[in-house]
C-alpha cells in the first residue's frame, strides 16, 4: 500500500474521531463553568510515526505505524452515589508496519509497534477507594503503576517504558501494551510513601485478541509488588514472580525438551528533579535497573538512565527534550542456545535515544526522534543501527 495514502487515511480517521469526541455534550467536559471536575472524563490521543533506518541494522527503509487511544473515566459517586468508586475504560487501535524488522533489535525501537494490528479493549477496571487504601480490579496495565518513571515518559524506545527483563516474560508477555490481563491491585499510601501489590493472570489477552480474555488461569498468575517514596522525586523497589514455572530457553541437543524454571526478578527506580523553576525550564533525571532469573527469557537484567527537560525554550512552554541510554544484558543460557544454533552472541544490546517534542497547534505536537542501537540483538552480523523518526500526536478532550 502506498505510504502516503495510508498516512492520509489514518490521519483523517483520527481527525473524524477527535472531532466527534470534541462535540460531545458539555455535560462530559473535564470541568464545568465553576471549575469543578466533571463526573465523566473522556480523552483521546492519536499518534502516527514514520520510522526509518538510515545506517546499519538489517535493512534500510522506512515504516509507518499509528496508535489511536480513547479513554473514559467515570466518577461513580457523582453518577450513581457509589461512594469512593471509579470506573475506567481504555480502547486502542494500531495499524501500520513494524520498523523493528529493519533494525533487528531484541528490545524494539518503537513503543506503539505491535505484531498484529487490531482494535481492542485495552483496559477496563473498577477502583474502590477506602481512605489511604484503594483496590482496583479488571483488565489492568501493570506498567501504569509498576516499574514506571515520569522522567522517561517522553522516550519512544520500549525499554524506557518497562525493563526488558520483565516485558519479555510470561506465555504471551505480561499485562502491558498491547494486551492486558485480568488483575486485582491493592495500593496503600502513607504520606509520601506507598506500598502496592497486584495478582495478575499470567496469560495476557483481552477483548479483540484472537483468543480473547483468559478467565481460567491455567498458566498461573504473576505476583508483583512495589514500595516507594515520592517526596522530592521518587525512589522505589519492586519484585515479581510467576506462580507457575515457565519454559526455559532450550539449547538444541543440550537441554531436555520441556524443562521449566521459576520466573522471577527484582528492580529499582530512582528519579530526581534537579532544576525546578516556575515559569521556566525544569530538569529531572532517572536511573533504574532490574535483574531476572536468566532461564525463562533472553535477559538476565538491564538498566536505563536519562534526563528530561520541560519548557526547554522560554518562548515555547510546551517544548520538551529527553535523552536516554539503556542496555539489556543477555543471559548466558540464551547466548549458549544461540551459539549451539550457529550464531554466537555478544553480551549486551544498548540503545541511545534523543527526542524533542513541541506543540505547534493546540493539541497537535511534533516529536522528531533519533536512536542509535549498538549490537542489535547482540548479533555481531548486524551492524549498529541509526534510526530517525517523526511522531505526530493529536490529543483531545471531550467538551
C-alpha positions in Angstrom: 0.0 0.0 0.0 1.3 3.5 -0.9 2.6 5.0 2.4 1.2 8.5 1.6 -2.4 7.1 1.1 -2.0 5.1 4.3 -0.9 8.1 6.3 -3.7 10.3 4.9 -6.4 7.7 5.6 -5.3 7.1 9.3 -4.9 10.8 10.0 -8.3 11.5 8.5 -9.8 8.8 10.7 -8.3 10.2 13.8 -9.5 13.7 12.9 -13.1 12.5 12.5 -13.0 10.6 15.8 -11.4 13.6 17.5 -14.0 16.0 16.2 -16.8 13.6 17.3 -15.4 13.4 20.8 -14.9 17.2 21.0 -18.6 17.8 20.1 -19.9 15.7 23.0 -22.4 17.4 25.2 -21.0 19.9 27.7 -22.1 17.6 30.5 -19.0 15.5 29.6 -16.5 18.3 30.0 -13.5 18.0 32.2 -14.6 20.9 34.3 -17.8 22.9 34.5 -18.1 26.7 34.5 -17.3 26.9 38.2 -14.2 24.7 37.9 -15.5 21.5 39.5 -14.5 18.2 37.9 -17.0 16.5 35.7 -18.2 13.0 36.7 -17.3 11.8 33.2 -13.9 12.5 31.6 -13.4 11.4 28.0 -10.0 11.8 26.4 -8.2 10.6 23.3 -4.8 10.5 21.7 -3.7 9.7 18.1 0.0 9.0 17.4 1.4 8.5 13.9 5.0 7.6 13.4 7.3 7.4 10.4 10.5 5.5 11.4 13.4 4.8 9.1 16.8 3.1 9.3 19.4 5.2 7.6 22.5 3.2 8.5 23.3 -0.3 9.7 20.6 -2.6 11.0 19.1 -5.4 9.0 17.9 -3.3 6.1 17.4 0.4 5.2 14.0 1.8 4.7 11.0 3.4 6.4 7.8 2.2 8.1 4.6 4.0 9.0 2.6 3.0 12.1 -0.1 4.6 14.3 -1.9 4.3 17.6 -5.4 5.6 18.5 -6.3 5.6 22.2 -9.6 6.6 23.7 -10.3 6.6 27.5 -13.3 7.2 29.7 -13.2 7.7 33.5 -16.4 7.7 35.5 -16.8 9.1 39.0 -19.4 6.6 40.2 -20.0 8.6 43.4 -21.3 11.6 41.5 -23.2 9.5 38.9 -24.9 6.8 41.0 -23.9 7.5 44.6 -21.3 4.7 44.9 -19.0 6.4 47.4 -15.3 6.2 46.5 -15.8 4.3 43.3 -14.3 4.9 39.9 -14.8 3.1 36.6 -12.2 3.3 33.8 -12.1 2.0 30.2 -9.5 2.3 27.5 -9.7 1.2 23.9 -7.0 1.3 21.3 -6.4 0.6 17.7 -3.0 0.0 16.0 -2.2 0.0 12.3 0.9 0.1 10.1 4.2 -1.6 9.8 6.9 -3.0 12.0 10.1 -0.8 12.0 12.0 -3.2 14.1 12.0 -5.6 11.2 14.5 -3.2 9.6 16.5 -2.7 12.8 16.8 -6.2 14.3 16.7 -5.0 17.9 15.9 -7.6 20.5 14.2 -4.9 22.7 12.4 -3.0 19.9 12.6 0.7 19.0 9.1 2.0 19.0 6.5 1.8 21.8 3.4 1.6 19.6 4.7 -1.2 17.3 2.6 -4.4 17.5 2.9 -7.8 15.9 -0.7 -7.8 14.8 -2.8 -4.8 14.1 -6.3 -4.8 15.6 -8.9 -2.8 17.6 -9.2 -4.0 21.2 -10.4 -3.1 24.7 -7.1 -2.4 26.4 -8.2 -1.6 30.0 -11.4 -1.9 31.9 -11.4 -1.8 35.7 -13.3 -0.6 38.8 -11.5 1.0 41.7 -12.7 1.4 45.2 -11.1 4.0 47.5 -11.1 3.2 51.2 -9.2 6.2 52.5 -5.5 5.6 52.2 -6.1 2.2 50.6 -7.5 1.6 47.1 -8.5 -1.7 45.3 -8.6 -2.0 41.6 -9.9 -5.0 39.6 -10.4 -5.8 35.9 -8.2 -5.6 32.8 -5.2 -3.8 34.1 -1.9 -2.4 32.6 0.7 -3.2 35.3 3.2 -0.6 33.8 0.7 2.2 34.6 1.7 1.9 38.2 4.7 -0.5 38.4 8.3 -0.1 37.1 7.3 3.4 36.0 9.1 6.7 35.8 7.6 10.1 34.7 11.1 11.3 33.7 11.4 8.6 31.0 7.9 9.0 29.6 8.9 11.1 26.5 11.3 8.5 25.2 9.9 6.2 22.5 12.1 3.1 22.7 10.2 0.4 24.6 12.8 -0.4 27.4 12.4 3.2 28.7 8.8 2.2 29.5 9.4 -1.0 31.3 12.6 -3.1 31.7 13.1 -5.8 29.0 13.8 -8.4 31.6 10.2 -8.2 32.8 8.5 -7.2 29.5 9.7 -10.5 27.8 8.2 -12.8 30.4 5.0 -14.9 30.5 3.3 -17.1 28.0 2.2 -14.1 25.9 4.0 -11.3 27.6 2.9 -9.8 30.9 -0.1 -7.5 31.3 1.3 -4.5 29.4 0.9 -2.9 25.9 -0.5 -4.2 23.7 -2.5 -6.8 25.7 -3.6 -6.7 29.3 -4.9 -9.4 31.6 -7.4 -9.7 34.5 -5.9 -8.5 37.7 -6.5 -7.3 41.3 -4.3 -4.5 42.6 -4.2 -3.1 46.1 -2.4 0.2 47.0 -1.8 2.0 50.2 -0.3 5.4 50.8 1.3 6.7 54.0 2.2 10.4 53.5 5.0 10.4 50.8 5.4 6.6 50.9 3.4 3.8 49.3 3.2 0.1 49.0 1.4 -1.6 46.1 0.8 -5.2 45.0 -1.1 -7.0 42.3 -2.2 -10.5 41.3 -2.4 -10.7 37.6 -3.3 -13.5 35.2 -0.1 -14.9 33.7 -1.5 -15.1 30.3 -2.2 -11.7 28.7 -5.2 -11.4 26.4 -8.1 -9.0 26.1 -11.2 -8.4 24.0 -10.1 -8.0 20.4 -7.2 -10.5 20.7 -7.7 -13.8 18.8 -8.3 -15.9 22.0 -9.8 -13.0 24.0 -9.6 -12.7 27.8 -8.3 -15.8 29.6 -10.6 -16.4 32.6 -9.3 -19.8 33.6 -5.8 -19.0 34.8 -4.3 -22.4 33.8 -0.9 -20.7 33.3 -0.9 -19.4 36.8 -0.5 -15.8 38.0 2.1 -13.1 38.0 2.6 -11.6 41.5 4.2 -8.2 41.6 4.8 -5.7 44.5 6.4 -2.3 44.8 7.2 0.0 47.7 8.4 3.6 47.2 8.8 7.2 48.4 7.6 10.1 46.4 8.8 13.1 48.4 11.3 15.0 46.2 11.3 12.8 43.2 10.9 9.0 43.5 12.7 6.0 44.9 11.1 2.6 44.5 12.0 -1.1 44.6 9.9 -3.9 43.3 9.8 -7.7 42.9 7.8 -10.1 40.7 7.4 -13.8 40.4 5.2 -16.2 38.4 3.3 -18.8 40.5 3.8 -21.4 37.8 7.2 -22.4 36.4 7.8 -21.2 32.9 9.5 -23.0 30.0 13.3 -22.4 29.9 15.2 -21.3 26.8 16.5 -24.6 25.5 19.7 -25.1 23.5 19.1 -27.8 20.8 20.6 -31.2 21.7 21.8 -29.8 25.1 18.8 -29.1 27.2 16.0 -31.6 27.7 12.8 -30.5 25.9 10.0 -29.3 28.2 12.3 -28.1 31.0 10.7 -25.4 33.3 12.1 -23.0 35.8 10.8 -20.4 38.2 10.5 -17.0 36.6 11.2 -14.1 38.9 13.1 -10.8 39.3 13.6 -7.6 41.1 14.0 -3.9 40.0 14.6 -0.4 41.3 13.8 3.1 40.0 15.1 6.5 41.1 14.2 9.8 39.7 15.0 13.3 41.0 14.2 16.9 39.9 17.5 18.8 39.5 16.0 22.1 38.4 12.5 23.4 39.2 11.8 26.9 38.0 8.3 28.3 38.0 7.5 29.5 34.5 10.9 28.3 33.2 12.8 25.1 32.4 12.6 22.1 34.7 15.1 19.3 34.6 14.7 15.8 36.1 16.7 12.6 35.7 16.2 8.9 36.3 18.1 5.7 36.7 16.8 2.3 37.1 17.7 -1.4 36.7 16.4 -4.9 37.1 17.6 -8.5 37.2 15.8 -11.7 36.3 16.3 -15.4 36.7 18.0 -15.7 33.3 16.4 -19.1 32.4 13.0 -18.2 31.1 13.7 -15.0 29.0 16.6 -13.9 26.8 17.6 -11.3 29.5 19.3 -11.7 32.9 19.0 -8.0 33.5 19.3 -4.4 32.2 19.4 -0.7 33.1 18.2 2.6 31.8 19.2 6.2 32.7 18.3 9.6 31.3 17.2 13.2 31.6 14.0 15.1 30.8 13.9 18.9 30.3 10.5 20.5 30.2 9.9 24.1 28.9 13.3 24.0 27.3 12.7 27.2 25.4 11.3 30.2 27.2 9.1 31.1 24.3 7.8 27.5 23.9 6.1 26.4 27.1 5.2 23.0 25.7 8.7 22.2 24.5 10.4 19.2 26.0 13.7 17.4 25.4 14.8 14.0 26.6 18.0 11.9 26.4 18.2 8.3 27.4 20.5 5.4 27.3 19.8 1.8 28.2 21.4 -1.6 28.0 19.9 -5.1 28.1 22.1 -7.9 29.4 21.5 -11.3 27.7 21.6 -14.4 29.8 24.3 -17.0 29.4 21.7 -19.6 28.6 20.2 -17.6 25.8 23.7 -16.9 24.4 24.6 -20.6 24.7 21.5 -21.7 22.9 22.2 -19.3 20.0 25.8 -20.5 19.9 24.7 -24.1 19.5 22.3 -22.9 16.8 25.3 -21.4 14.9 25.1 -17.7 16.0 27.5 -16.7 18.8 26.1 -13.6 20.5 27.6 -10.7 22.4 26.5 -10.0 26.0 24.5 -6.8 25.6 22.4 -4.6 23.3 22.5 -0.8 24.1 20.1 1.8 22.9 20.8 5.6 22.9 17.9 7.9 22.2 17.4 11.7 21.9 14.0 13.2 21.3 12.3 16.6 21.2 8.6 17.4 21.4 6.7 20.6 20.9 3.1 21.7 20.5 2.6 23.5 17.2 -1.2 24.0 17.5 -3.5 23.4 20.5 -3.5 19.6 21.0 -1.2 18.9 18.0 2.5 18.2 18.6 5.5 17.1 16.6 8.3 14.9 18.0 11.4 14.2 16.0 13.4 11.3 17.4 16.9 9.7 16.8 18.1 6.4 18.1 21.4 4.5 17.9 21.3 0.8 18.6 24.7 -0.7 19.5 24.9 -4.5 18.9 21.3 -5.1 17.7 20.1 -8.4 19.2 23.8 -8.7 20.4 24.3 -10.3 16.9 27.8 -9.5 15.5 26.5 -9.9 12.0 24.1 -6.9 12.4 25.7 -3.5 12.2 24.9 -0.8 14.7 21.7 0.9 13.5 21.0 4.6 13.2 17.2 5.3 13.3 15.4 8.5 12.5 11.7 9.0 13.3 9.0 11.6 13.5 5.9 11.3 15.7 2.8 13.4 15.1 0.5 13.4 18.1 -3.0 14.8 18.4 -4.6 14.9 21.9 -8.2 15.9 22.6 -10.7 16.0 25.4 -14.5 15.9 25.1 -16.2 19.2 25.7 
